[in-house]
Amino acid sequence: MIGDSSRKVIDTMSDIVWAINPDNDSFENIILRMRSLAFNLLRAKNIEFTFRADEKLNHIKLSMETRRNFFLIFKESLNNLVKYSEATLVSIQLFSEGSLVKLIIRDNGKGFDPLLPANGNGLNSMRHRAKEMKAQIKIDSVMGEGTGMELFLKL
């Protein structure tokens, strides 16, 4: 119990230190951190995944708050997926379309009923973070068919 709490505090501090470092303001650094997180979380649960990121994003600069919120939405989405989905396959796509950056995560897990109240704060936290950075987030899920999360950030 104490060990878990300590790891969470260290993890949170690592995210804060990373987010405030101005050297990390390019999308290329966000993508590297996202790939690393996906590899570590999904491989630990033997979940196969694809991660595709558009190289055109690499030189886009984001503010500290946007960078932090974008990464934390991604992290929360993966944490929820690992904890609850029972998925065996995940697709992660990050690309630009016009003035939008799109992040799409889909899994083949058990899904959930989006009309039922959530047990934790994860989904609400993701929605709040999206609102803070003036992005749109869409979470859809079908029982027995999996879950999808789409985040649209206007540059």
C-alpha positions in Angstrom: 0.0 0.0 0.0 2.7 2.5 1.0 4.8 1.3 -1.9 2.0 1.9 -4.4 1.4 5.4 -3.0 5.1 6.2 -3.2 5.3 5.0 -6.8 2.3 7.2 -7.7 3.8 10.3 -6.1 7.2 9.7 -7.9 5.3 9.1 -11.2 3.3 12.3 -10.7 6.4 14.3 -9.8 8.2 12.9 -12.9 5.3 14.1 -15.1 5.4 17.6 -13.5 9.1 17.9 -14.0 8.9 16.7 -17.6 6.0 19.1 -18.3 7.7 22.2 -17.0 11.0 21.6 -18.8 11.1 24.0 -21.8 13.3 21.5 -23.6 10.2 19.3 -24.0 8.0 21.8 -25.8 8.2 20.1 -29.2 5.7 17.5 -30.1 8.6 15.1 -30.9 9.3 14.9 -27.2 5.7 14.3 -26.3 5.5 11.5 -28.9 8.7 9.9 -27.5 7.2 10.0 -24.0 3.9 8.6 -25.2 5.6 5.8 -27.1 7.6 4.9 -24.0 4.5 4.9 -21.7 2.5 2.8 -24.2 5.3 0.3 -24.5 5.8 0.0 -20.7 2.1 -0.2 -19.8 0.8 -2.3 -22.6 3.7 -4.8 -22.9 3.5 -5.4 -19.1 -0.1 -6.6 -19.7 0.7 -8.5 -22.9 -1.5 -6.2 -24.9 -0.5 -6.0 -28.6 -0.5 -2.4 -29.9 0.3 -0.2 -32.8 1.5 3.4 -32.4 1.5 5.6 -35.4 2.5 9.2 -35.2 2.7 11.7 -38.1 6.2 13.1 -38.4 4.7 16.4 -39.5 3.9 16.9 -35.8 7.5 16.8 -34.6 8.2 20.5 -34.8 5.0 21.8 -33.4 5.5 23.6 -30.2 3.0 23.5 -27.3 2.7 25.5 -24.2 3.6 23.9 -20.9 -0.1 23.5 -19.8 -1.2 22.2 -23.2 1.7 19.7 -23.2 0.9 18.6 -19.7 -2.8 18.2 -20.3 -2.4 16.4 -23.6 0.1 13.9 -22.1 -2.0 13.3 -19.0 -5.2 12.6 -21.1 -3.2 10.0 -23.0 -1.8 8.5 -19.8 -5.2 8.4 -18.1 -6.7 6.8 -21.2 -4.0 4.1 -21.2 -4.3 3.5 -17.5 -8.1 3.0 -17.8 -7.5 0.7 -20.7 -5.0 -1.5 -18.8 -7.1 -1.6 -15.6 -10.5 -2.2 -17.0 -10.8 -3.1 -20.7 -9.4 -6.7 -20.8 -8.2 -5.7 -24.3 -5.7 -7.8 -26.3 -5.2 -5.3 -29.1 -4.9 -1.5 -29.1 -4.4 1.1 -31.9 -2.9 4.5 -31.1 -2.8 7.1 -33.9 -1.5 10.7 -33.6 -1.7 12.9 -36.7 -2.5 16.4 -38.0 -5.5 17.2 -40.2 -5.6 20.9 -41.2 -5.2 22.9 -38.0 -6.2 20.0 -35.8 -4.0 17.5 -34.0 -5.9 14.2 -33.5 -5.2 11.5 -31.0 -7.2 8.3 -31.5 -7.0 5.3 -29.2 -9.1 2.2 -29.8 -9.2 -1.2 -28.1 -10.9 -4.5 -28.6 -11.8 -4.9 -24.9 -15.0 -5.6 -23.1 -16.2 -2.0 -23.3 -18.5 -0.3 -20.8 -21.9 1.5 -20.7 -21.1 5.2 -21.1 -24.5 6.1 -19.6 -23.6 4.5 -16.2 -21.9 6.7 -13.7 -18.1 6.2 -13.6 -16.5 4.6 -10.5 -13.5 6.9 -10.5 -12.4 10.3 -11.6 -10.5 9.3 -14.8 -13.1 10.1 -17.4 -14.1 13.4 -15.7 -10.5 14.3 -15.3 -9.9 13.7 -19.1 -12.9 15.9 -20.0 -11.7 18.6 -17.6 -8.2 18.6 -19.1 -9.6 18.7 -22.6 -11.7 21.7 -21.7 -8.7 23.5 -20.1 -6.8 23.3 -23.4 -9.9 24.1 -25.5 -9.8 20.7 -27.1 -12.7 18.3 -27.9 -12.8 14.8 -26.5 -15.1 12.0 -27.5 -15.2 8.7 -25.7 -17.4 5.9 -27.1 -17.8 2.4 -25.9 -19.9 -0.6 -26.8 -20.3 -3.5 -24.4 -18.3 -6.5 -25.8 -16.8 -4.5 -28.6 -14.3 -2.1 -27.0 -13.7 1.5 -26.4 -12.5 4.5 -28.4 -11.1 7.8 -27.3 -10.7 10.7 -29.7 -9.0 14.0 -28.8 -9.0 16.9 -31.1 -6.6 19.8 -30.3 -6.9 23.0 -32.5 -3.5 24.6 -33.0 
